[in-house]
Amino acid sequence: MLSTRSINLVTRPLSAVNAIRLSSSSSKIQASAMVYSNYGKPSEVLSIHKHYLPELKPEDVHIRFLAAPINPADCNQVEGAYPIKPPFTNALGSHDPVAVGGNEGVAEIIAAGEQVKGFKVGDKVIMANAGKGTWRTHAALPATDVQLLPGFNQDVSLVHAATLTVNPSTAYRMLKDFTLLQQGDFIIQNGANSAVGQSVIQLANAWGLKTINVVRDRPNLDELRQYLTSLGATHIITEEELSKRETRSKLKEWLNGRKLRLALNCVGGKNATELGRYLDHEGKHVTYGAMAKQPMQVPAAPLIFKNISFHGFWVSRWTDTHSAQERESMLADLIDLIKQKKLKEPIWEKVSWKVNAPEEETLKTFREAVDKGITGYGKGKQILVFDE
Ligand SMILES: NC(=O)c1ccc[n+]([C@@H]2O[C@H](COP(=O)([O-])OP(=O)(O)OC[C@H]3O[C@@H](n4cnc5c(N)ncnc54)[C@H](OP(=O)(O)O)[C@@H]3O)[C@@H](O)[C@H]2O)c1
């Protein structure tokens, strides 16, 4: 057991949040976490808290994180604008009560309590639920908070494992759960270059569906077109083009008699309304993101004459309302597609978190990454990679 006096990990405290208060029941594992004690702009309210993991409890595991993404919802959570609000606590020995950022990631078991079944040291695990805090080097958690990834092997990268439960899972559910799609059917989506959009394109392609993909115009549009086409996108169109009247005949030509029965909305606002106009009778319009932060208007004519319907989807709610077996079966399907090279990693940028780097350096890198993560026209998903 370590004495509190022998431990002084903070060389230069950044704020009161970083002050260490250690209990006598700490392990020898040094950890650091990206924490917040108030809601606000992530790059302003996040700071690093260093601490020792508590001693291993019989029902707990100690894990070392390997990779974790910075998703838009994680940032909304730090802003206080997300329904899952991890409680602020002093459990990590901080002076002020804090919560740890991040919701998904992949980690390695480094110790398992004597009552833990089904895990061994060295196993790679993902989070069983959101809200447990993945922007940290290590964590001590009840074993029920983590799960093995079915079929995980060397064909599945850490980035794949770290990002599977949110974006590809969302794409999977939205394509399967709202309407019965037949081979050759079309779906339309906006935000098609988002990580979810990239998964939608690839899953649709793997399942014989065709996609109409709406993206925002940009100087390197051709490059983006090429990339999405390489993933299997059938057609790509800009938001501006979609709102033009002449696009109606273009889409008719593309559909060639097929019905458009599913629209996936990542963006909101005017563009979301436009998607609804193209839906056929009984079409489903599913909103899962609100990147434009604009409300959408519901067009009356297709509601009345085509009986289209509007829905929302939230993967966390799906996870809470479905069995562990159903989630496992979906993850196994996704892993199979990865192994068949039908589902690639999202476009991503490495955010290096060196476990022994000075905390100012880690914090600066992290703040830049989190800002990039919420700025439009980004270069890809920001993913923390923990290097020893
Ligand atoms: N409901 C759920 O269960 C669920 C699950 C996963 C994700 N989501 C949500 O889905 C959305 C995408 O997540 P992600 O991780 O895939 O995101 P991401 O990879 O970070 O991509 C963000 C996407 O949003 C677009 N975008 C950003 N600002 C925009 C604006 N003002 N107008 C139009 N488009 C804009 C970006 O396009 P540009 O390249 O043009 O900037 C890009 O396509 C987020 O809102 C996220 O919270 C929801």
The ligand as an SDF file (V2000), in Angstrom:
LIG
                    3D

 48 52  0  0  0  0  0  0  0  0999 V2000
  -28.2420    9.4380  -32.6690 N   0  0  0  0  0  0  0  0  0  0  0  0
  -27.2290    8.5960  -32.5420 C   0  0  0  0  0  0  0  0  0  0  0  0
  -27.3190    7.5030  -32.0050 O   0  0  0  0  0  0  0  0  0  0  0  0
  -25.9130    9.0120  -33.0850 C   0  0  0  0  0  0  0  0  0  0  0  0
  -24.8620    8.1180  -33.2020 C   0  0  0  0  0  0  0  0  0  0  0  0
  -23.6820    8.5500  -33.8020 C   0  0  0  0  0  0  0  0  0  0  0  0
  -23.5600    9.8560  -34.2100 C   0  0  0  0  0  0  0  0  0  0  0  0
  -24.6000   10.7110  -34.0170 N   0  0  0  0  0  0  0  0  0  0  0  0
  -24.5640   12.0870  -34.4630 C   0  0  0  0  0  0  0  0  0  0  0  0
  -24.3160   12.0700  -35.8370 O   0  0  0  0  0  0  0  0  0  0  0  0
  -23.6160   13.2310  -36.2020 C   0  0  0  0  0  0  0  0  0  0  0  0
  -22.3560   12.8270  -36.9550 C   0  0  0  0  0  0  0  0  0  0  0  0
  -21.5120   12.1290  -36.0640 O   0  0  0  0  0  0  0  0  0  0  0  0
  -20.1020   11.5940  -36.5990 P   0  0  0  0  0  0  0  0  0  0  0  0
  -19.3330   11.0740  -35.4650 O   0  0  0  0  0  0  0  0  0  0  0  0
  -20.3540   10.7340  -37.7660 O   0  0  0  0  0  0  0  0  0  0  0  0
  -19.5080   12.9770  -37.0640 O   0  0  0  0  0  0  0  0  0  0  0  0
  -18.1460   13.3580  -37.7730 P   0  0  0  0  0  0  0  0  0  0  0  0
  -17.5050   12.1800  -38.3670 O   0  0  0  0  0  0  0  0  0  0  0  0
  -17.4230   14.2310  -36.8280 O   0  0  0  0  0  0  0  0  0  0  0  0
  -18.6820   14.2610  -38.9870 O   0  0  0  0  0  0  0  0  0  0  0  0
  -19.4040   15.4310  -38.7730 C   0  0  0  0  0  0  0  0  0  0  0  0
  -20.3070   15.6350  -39.9750 C   0  0  0  0  0  0  0  0  0  0  0  0
  -21.1300   16.7610  -39.7590 O   0  0  0  0  0  0  0  0  0  0  0  0
  -21.0430   17.6300  -40.9000 C   0  0  0  0  0  0  0  0  0  0  0  0
  -21.2530   18.9920  -40.4530 N   0  0  0  0  0  0  0  0  0  0  0  0
  -20.5880   19.6650  -39.4950 C   0  0  0  0  0  0  0  0  0  0  0  0
  -21.1120   20.8950  -39.3530 N   0  0  0  0  0  0  0  0  0  0  0  0
  -22.1160   20.9920  -40.2600 C   0  0  0  0  0  0  0  0  0  0  0  0
  -23.0500   22.0220  -40.6160 C   0  0  0  0  0  0  0  0  0  0  0  0
  -23.0420   23.1950  -39.9870 N   0  0  0  0  0  0  0  0  0  0  0  0
  -23.9280   21.7620  -41.5950 N   0  0  0  0  0  0  0  0  0  0  0  0
  -23.9370   20.5820  -42.2470 C   0  0  0  0  0  0  0  0  0  0  0  0
  -23.0970   19.5630  -41.9420 N   0  0  0  0  0  0  0  0  0  0  0  0
  -22.2060   19.7810  -40.9680 C   0  0  0  0  0  0  0  0  0  0  0  0
  -19.6490   17.4080  -41.4190 C   0  0  0  0  0  0  0  0  0  0  0  0
  -19.6080   17.8110  -42.7590 O   0  0  0  0  0  0  0  0  0  0  0  0
  -18.4630   18.8020  -43.3280 P   0  0  0  0  0  0  0  0  0  0  0  0
  -17.3180   17.9090  -43.6740 O   0  0  0  0  0  0  0  0  0  0  0  0
  -19.1390   19.4120  -44.4810 O   0  0  0  0  0  0  0  0  0  0  0  0
  -18.1470   19.7690  -42.2100 O   0  0  0  0  0  0  0  0  0  0  0  0
  -19.5410   15.8870  -41.2710 C   0  0  0  0  0  0  0  0  0  0  0  0
  -20.2200   15.2550  -42.3200 O   0  0  0  0  0  0  0  0  0  0  0  0
  -23.3550   13.9900  -34.9100 C   0  0  0  0  0  0  0  0  0  0  0  0
  -24.3980   14.9220  -34.7250 O   0  0  0  0  0  0  0  0  0  0  0  0
  -23.4510   12.9150  -33.8770 C   0  0  0  0  0  0  0  0  0  0  0  0
  -23.7550   13.4000  -32.5860 O   0  0  0  0  0  0  0  0  0  0  0  0
  -25.7660   10.3210  -33.4770 C   0  0  0  0  0  0  0  0  0  0  0  0
  1  2  1  0
  2  3  2  0
  2  4  1  0
  4  5  1  0
  4 48  2  0
  5  6  2  0
  6  7  1  0
  7  8  2  0
  8  9  1  0
  8 48  1  0
  9 10  1  0
  9 46  1  0
 10 11  1  0
 11 12  1  0
 11 44  1  0
 12 13  1  0
 13 14  1  0
 14 15  2  0
 14 16  1  0
 14 17  1  0
 17 18  1  0
 18 19  2  0
 18 20  1  0
 18 21  1  0
 21 22  1  0
 22 23  1  0
 23 24  1  0
 23 42  1  0
 24 25  1  0
 25 26  1  0
 25 36  1  0
 26 27  1  0
 26 35  1  0
 27 28  2  0
 28 29  1  0
 29 30  1  0
 29 35  2  0
 30 31  1  0
 30 32  2  0
 32 33  1  0
 33 34  2  0
 34 35  1  0
 36 37  1  0
 36 42  1  0
 37 38  1  0
 38 39  2  0
 38 40  1  0
 38 41  1  0
 42 43  1  0
 44 45  1  0
 44 46  1  0
 46 47  1  0
M  CHG  2   8   1  16  -1
M  END
$$$$
